[in-house]
Amino acid sequence: IFLSLQQDVIAGFLYAILILVVFHPVVDLIDNFNLTYKYAPLIIIRTAFEMTAVEKIEEQLASLRIAKRSTLSEEPAYLLDIDVSKPAQSESSRFVAVSCSNKSIRVYNRETLNFLREYSTHPGILNGVRFAHACESVLFSACSDGTVKCWDIRLATQKAVQIFSGYPSNVLISFDINCSDLIVCAGTEKVETDTFLVFWDARGITDCASATKEPLGVYSESHNDDITKVCFHPIEPNLVVSGSTDGLVNVFDINRDNEDDALIATCNSDSSVSFIGWSGKDYKRVYCMTHDEGFCWWDIAQLDTEEPITLLHVLDVRDAVCVENDSLHYLVGGSYHEKADKLFLLGGTSTGNIHLVSCGTDGLSLVGTLRGGHSATVRSFCWNLTDESLLTGGEDAQLLLWKPGAVERSLAKKASMKIASSVQKRVRVHNSSLKSRKK
């Protein structure tokens, strides 16, 4: 009996210790139950939502189909740059502007791609078009003659409402206007030893018709070769990034007193820069593409920390992106999607296929391929995040509007693609001359 009681006491003692050791953390957990219960599920839900958002965007991109196709003009030309108007109140833009290799600017209705007007009075090569942010009828263009011109597309005139004139030796090859529509900045070609970022005051563009504005000043020390790209920050009007054939990507705060103080970051792409842009939450990241199809991505927010600012550096995207039964020949540009917090790149093939590529710190991956639209190299694009539509223009002189799940209803689709080839362009000209002779 004694031994039996002793065993029971020992067992009870061990059981009590077990209770204290094993279940004590549970008591602490219960004490903090409100905190744990309040936040843990939200973290799980938020992560699931973000994953769903990215997957949804990628699914929409993969489902893009041709919705509209512009009618070819009498003088087909490469479509070099595209921009859409940015209305302040309405949900969708109304206009599309395209700069062409024949030194003209064409304006279209964004939804129908119906041609509206053309500006063909440029004495030099066009290097970009940009709509103002606050007024959708105001359009800017840069020209190699050393001027940035401002157009009011409501007016039936070939005259610019304002001209921003550079210094006599300036050959402008890139430009942008800041998000507050107050400052225009353009990059120049290198002339002898000089390369400039030129700045103008853009205020009062509708009050001084045909007036010419002189520069506010220049930055001349930060690049030593052609400045191929200029891009203002999407929400900070004082920040601008520039890229050059010298391989440097420079970030400036133009509120600073001088160029040395204004230069807040210099990133080296190790190659000639072909495209630059902003990405990430609050747009704290900068990315660039190079003329030899390289890609670089930097986190400017890490400048004052010990963390490396380089997020990704791909020497040749053509080798890094696997495309089944196809290839990637070149990059066109990039676009950051705010909802998904994701950077997407756009590239293509010489036969007109378009590849959509997702960018992450772990590398690049193919999202989808758009086929059957262009018949030659795609040179420009504009992605509208409001309705997830995509505008593309290329060397086949076609302007295409892509939308998720769209069905093209144009009967002239195949005919317009045929006109794109150089051989058939000559045939078309000969046929026209034959018809005129018969008449």
C-alpha positions in Angstrom: 0.0 0.0 0.0 2.8 2.4 0.9 4.6 1.7 -2.4 1.4 2.3 -4.2 0.7 5.6 -2.4 4.4 6.7 -3.1 4.0 6.0 -6.8 0.8 8.0 -6.8 2.5 11.0 -5.1 5.4 10.9 -7.5 3.1 10.6 -10.5 1.1 13.6 -9.2 4.2 15.6 -8.6 5.4 14.9 -12.1 2.0 15.7 -13.5 2.1 19.1 -11.8 5.5 19.9 -13.2 4.3 18.9 -16.7 1.4 21.3 -16.3 3.6 24.2 -15.4 6.2 23.6 -18.1 4.0 22.7 -21.0 1.0 25.0 -20.5 2.7 28.1 -19.0 3.4 29.5 -22.5 -0.2 28.9 -23.3 -1.2 31.1 -20.4 1.1 33.8 -21.6 -0.5 33.4 -25.1 -3.9 33.7 -23.6 -2.9 36.8 -21.7 -1.7 38.3 -25.0 -4.6 36.8 -27.0 -6.1 40.1 -28.0 -2.9 41.3 -29.6 -2.2 38.0 -31.4 -5.7 37.5 -32.6 -5.9 41.1 -33.7 -2.9 41.2 -36.0 -1.8 37.7 -37.1 -4.9 37.1 -39.4 -4.5 40.5 -41.0 -0.9 39.7 -41.9 -2.0 36.5 -43.5 -4.9 38.1 -45.4 -2.7 41.0 -46.6 -0.1 38.7 -48.0 -2.7 36.6 -49.7 -4.2 39.8 -51.2 -0.9 40.9 -52.6 -0.2 37.6 -54.2 -3.7 37.7 -55.7 -3.1 41.2 -57.0 0.1 40.2 -58.8 -1.4 37.1 -60.2 -4.4 39.1 -61.4 -2.3 41.6 -63.2 -0.2 39.0 -64.8 -3.3 37.2 -65.9 -4.7 40.4 -67.4 -1.4 41.0 -69.2 -1.4 37.5 -70.6 -5.0 38.0 -71.9 -4.3 41.2 -73.8 -5.8 41.1 -77.3 -6.1 43.7 -80.1 -9.1 45.9 -79.6 -8.3 48.7 -82.2 -5.9 49.3 -85.0 -5.2 52.8 -86.4 -5.6 53.4 -90.2 -2.3 53.7 -91.9 -1.6 57.2 -93.2 -0.6 58.0 -96.8 3.0 58.3 -95.7 3.8 55.4 -93.4 6.5 56.1 -90.8 8.1 54.5 -87.8 6.2 55.3 -84.6 8.9 56.3 -82.2 7.2 57.5 -79.0 3.7 57.3 -77.6 1.9 59.2 -74.8 -1.7 59.5 -73.6 -3.4 62.5 -72.2 -3.8 62.7 -68.4 -7.2 64.1 -67.5 -7.6 65.4 -64.0 -11.2 64.3 -63.3 -12.4 61.7 -65.9 -11.3 58.1 -65.4 -9.8 57.6 -68.8 -7.7 59.6 -71.2 -9.1 60.9 -74.5 -6.1 61.5 -76.7 -3.0 59.6 -77.9 0.0 61.4 -79.4 2.6 59.7 -81.5 6.0 61.0 -82.7 7.0 59.6 -86.1 10.2 59.1 -88.1 9.0 61.5 -90.8 9.2 64.5 -88.3 5.5 64.6 -87.7 3.3 64.3 -84.6 -0.1 62.6 -84.9 -2.9 62.8 -82.5 -5.6 60.1 -82.2 -8.8 59.5 -80.2 -7.7 57.0 -77.6 -10.7 54.7 -77.6 -11.3 54.5 -81.4 -7.8 55.4 -82.7 -9.4 57.7 -85.2 -7.0 60.2 -86.5 -7.6 63.8 -85.2 -4.7 66.0 -86.4 -1.1 66.2 -87.4 1.8 68.6 -86.8 4.4 68.4 -89.5 6.3 71.6 -89.2 9.4 70.2 -87.4 12.7 71.1 -89.1 14.6 68.3 -87.2 14.2 64.9 -85.7 11.5 64.4 -83.1 12.7 63.0 -79.7 9.5 62.4 -77.7 6.0 63.6 -77.0 4.5 64.3 -73.6 1.0 65.5 -72.5 0.8 68.0 -69.7 -0.5 66.5 -66.4 -3.1 69.1 -65.6 -4.5 69.8 -69.0 -5.2 67.0 -71.5 -5.2 69.3 -74.5 -1.6 70.6 -74.0 1.1 68.6 -75.7 4.9 69.0 -75.7 7.5 67.7 -78.1 11.3 67.9 -78.3 13.2 68.4 -81.6 16.8 68.1 -82.6 16.7 71.8 -83.7 17.2 72.7 -80.1 13.6 73.5 -79.2 10.8 72.1 -77.1 7.4 73.1 -78.5 4.1 73.3 -76.8 0.9 72.5 -78.8 -2.8 73.1 -77.9 -4.6 70.3 -79.8 -7.9 72.1 -79.5 -6.6 74.7 -82.0 -6.8 74.2 -85.8 -3.3 75.6 -86.4 0.2 74.3 -87.2 1.7 76.9 -84.9 3.0 76.0 -81.4 1.5 78.1 -78.6 4.9 78.3 -77.0 8.5 77.5 -77.9 11.2 76.7 -75.4 14.5 77.5 -77.1 17.8 76.1 -76.0 21.3 77.6 -76.6 22.6 77.8 -80.2 24.6 74.6 -80.1 22.0 72.4 -78.4 20.7 69.3 -80.2 17.9 68.0 -78.0 17.5 64.2 -77.9 15.5 63.6 -74.8 13.1 65.6 -72.6 10.3 65.5 -69.9 8.0 67.8 -68.0 7.6 67.5 -64.2 4.4 66.3 -62.5 3.4 69.9 -61.6 3.8 71.1 -65.2 6.2 73.8 -63.9 9.6 72.7 -65.3 10.6 71.3 -68.7 14.0 69.5 -68.9 15.8 68.3 -72.0 19.0 66.4 -72.6 21.4 67.3 -75.4 23.9 65.5 -77.7 27.5 66.0 -76.9 28.9 68.9 -78.9 32.7 69.0 -78.7 33.1 68.7 -74.9 29.7 69.9 -73.8 26.7 68.0 -72.7 23.8 69.7 -71.0 20.6 69.2 -69.1 18.6 72.3 -70.0 15.8 73.6 -67.9 12.9 76.0 -68.7 10.0 77.5 -66.7 6.8 76.0 -68.2 4.3 78.3 -66.5 2.0 80.5 -68.5 1.9 78.3 -71.6 -1.6 79.3 -72.6 -1.1 83.1 -72.0 1.8 83.8 -74.3 0.9 82.4 -77.7 3.9 81.8 -80.0 6.2 83.2 -77.3 9.7 81.9 -77.1 11.2 81.2 -73.6 14.9 81.1 -72.8 16.4 78.5 -70.5 16.4 79.0 -66.7 19.8 77.3 -66.7 21.7 74.1 -67.3 23.6 71.3 -65.6 26.8 70.6 -67.5 29.2 68.7 -65.3 27.4 65.4 -64.4 27.4 63.7 -67.8 30.2 63.6 -70.4 28.3 62.1 -73.4 24.9 62.2 -75.1 22.0 62.4 -72.5 19.6 59.9 -74.1 16.8 59.9 -71.5 15.3 62.3 -69.0 12.5 61.3 -66.6 10.9 63.3 -63.8 9.6 61.6 -60.6 5.9 60.8 -60.9 4.9 62.5 -57.6 8.0 64.6 -56.5 8.2 67.6 -58.9 11.8 68.4 -57.8 13.4 65.0 -58.6 14.6 64.1 -62.0 16.8 61.2 -63.3 18.9 61.3 -66.5 20.7 58.6 -68.4 23.5 58.9 -70.9 25.7 56.9 -73.3 28.4 57.4 -70.8 26.7 54.7 -68.7 25.7 56.9 -65.8 22.2 57.3 -64.4 22.1 60.5 -62.3 19.3 61.5 -59.8 19.0 65.2 -59.2 17.0 67.3 -56.7 16.6 70.5 -58.7 15.5 72.5 -55.6 19.2 72.6 -54.6 21.2 75.7 -55.3 23.8 74.3 -57.7 24.5 71.2 -59.7 27.0 69.7 -57.2 24.4 69.8 -54.4 21.6 68.8 -56.7 23.3 65.5 -57.7 22.0 63.1 -55.0 22.9 59.8 -56.6 25.0 58.4 -59.4 24.5 54.8 -60.6 26.6 53.1 -63.2 25.0 50.8 -65.7 28.3 50.0 -67.4 26.7 50.6 -70.8 24.9 53.1 -72.9 21.5 53.9 -71.4 18.4 53.5 -73.7 15.5 53.8 -71.2 15.0 54.9 -67.6 12.1 55.0 -65.1 10.9 55.1 -61.5 9.3 52.2 -59.6 8.5 50.9 -56.1 6.3 52.2 -53.4 6.6 56.0 -53.3 8.8 55.5 -56.4 12.0 55.2 -54.5 13.6 52.9 -57.0 15.2 53.7 -60.4 15.7 51.3 -63.3 17.4 51.5 -66.7 17.9 49.6 -69.9 20.9 49.7 -72.1 21.4 49.7 -75.8 23.0 46.3 -75.6 19.8 45.0 -73.9 21.1 45.1 -70.3 19.0 45.9 -67.3 19.8 47.6 -63.9 17.6 48.3 -60.9 18.6 50.5 -57.9 17.0 51.4 -54.6 17.6 55.1 -54.0 16.1 54.8 -50.5 19.2 52.8 -49.4 21.6 55.6 -50.2 22.0 56.6 -46.5 22.3 53.1 -45.3 24.9 50.3 -45.4 22.7 48.2 -47.6 23.7 47.8 -51.3 21.5 50.0 -53.6 21.7 47.5 -56.6 18.6 45.3 -56.6 19.3 43.6 -59.9 21.8 43.8 -62.7 21.3 41.7 -65.8 24.1 42.0 -68.4 21.9 40.7 -71.3 18.1 40.2 -70.8 18.0 38.2 -74.1 19.9 35.4 -72.3 18.1 35.8 -68.9 14.5 35.5 -70.1 13.4 32.1 -71.3 10.9 32.3 -74.1 9.5 28.9 -75.3 9.6 28.4 -79.1 10.6 32.1 -79.5 13.3 34.6 -78.5 13.8 38.0 -77.1 15.6 40.4 -79.5 15.3 43.7 -77.7 13.8 45.8 -74.9 11.4 48.7 -75.4 10.8 50.0 -71.9 9.3 49.4 -68.6 6.2 50.3 -66.5 5.5 50.1 -62.8 2.1 48.9 -61.6 1.1 50.5 -58.4 -1.7 48.2 -57.4 0.5 45.1 -57.7 3.7 46.9 -56.6 5.4 45.2 -59.6 7.7 46.4 -62.3 7.0 45.0 -65.8 9.3 45.2 -68.8 8.3 45.1 -72.5 10.5 43.6 -75.2 10.0 41.9 -78.5 11.2 40.3 -81.7 12.1 41.7 -85.1 8.9 40.0 -86.5 6.6 42.0 -84.2 6.0 39.6 -81.3 5.8 41.4 -77.9 7.1 39.8 -74.7 5.8 41.0 -71.3 8.4 40.4 -68.5 7.9 40.5 -64.8 10.8 42.0 -62.8 11.7 41.0 -59.3 14.9 41.1 -57.1 15.3 37.4 -57.8 15.4 37.9 -61.6 13.2 38.3 -64.7 10.4 36.0 -65.8 8.1 35.9 -68.8 4.5 36.8 -68.2 3.2 36.3 -71.8 3.6 37.0 -75.5 1.4 39.1 -77.7 1.3 37.8 -81.3 -0.5 38.7 -84.5 -0.4 42.5 -84.0 2.8 44.0 -85.4 4.8 42.7 -88.4 8.1 44.5 -87.5 10.1 45.8 -84.5 8.0 47.5 -81.8 9.5 50.9 -81.0 7.1 52.5 -78.4 4.4 51.7 -76.0 2.1 53.2 -73.3 0.4 51.2 -70.6 -2.8 52.7 -69.2 -3.2 51.4 -65.6 -6.8 52.6 -65.4 -8.3 50.0 -67.7 -5.2 47.8 -68.1 -4.9 48.6 -71.8 -1.7 48.8 -73.8 -0.8 51.0 -76.8 2.0 49.9 -79.1 3.7 51.4 -82.1 6.3 50.1 -84.4 8.4 50.1 -87.6 5.4 48.7 -89.4 3.7 52.1 -89.0 0.9 50.6 -86.9 -0.7 51.9 -83.7 -2.4 49.2 -81.8 -4.7 49.2 -78.8 -4.6 46.0 -76.7 -7.2 45.2 -74.0 -7.8 42.1 -71.8 -10.0 39.7 -73.7 -10.7 42.1 -76.6 -11.9 41.0 -80.0 -10.8 43.0 -83.0 -13.7 43.8 -85.3 -11.8 45.8 -87.9 -12.3 44.4 -91.4 -9.1 46.2 -92.7 -6.8 44.3 -90.3 -5.0 42.2 -92.7 -4.7 44.9 -95.4 -3.1 47.3 -92.9 -0.5 44.7 -92.0 0.3 44.1 -95.6 1.0 47.7 -96.3 3.6 47.6 -93.5 6.3 45.8 -95.5 8.7 47.8 -97.6 8.1 45.7 -100.7 4.4 46.2 -100.6 4.8 49.9 -99.9 6.6 50.2 -103.3 3.8 48.1 -104.9 1.2 50.4 -103.4 3.0 53.5 -104.8 3.2 51.9 -108.3 -0.4 50.9 -108.3 -1.4 54.5 -107.3 0.6 55.9 -110.3 -1.0 53.4 -112.7 -4.5 54.4 -111.5 -3.6 58.1 -112.1 -2.4 57.3 -115.6 -5.7 55.5 -116.4 -7.6 58.5 -115.3 
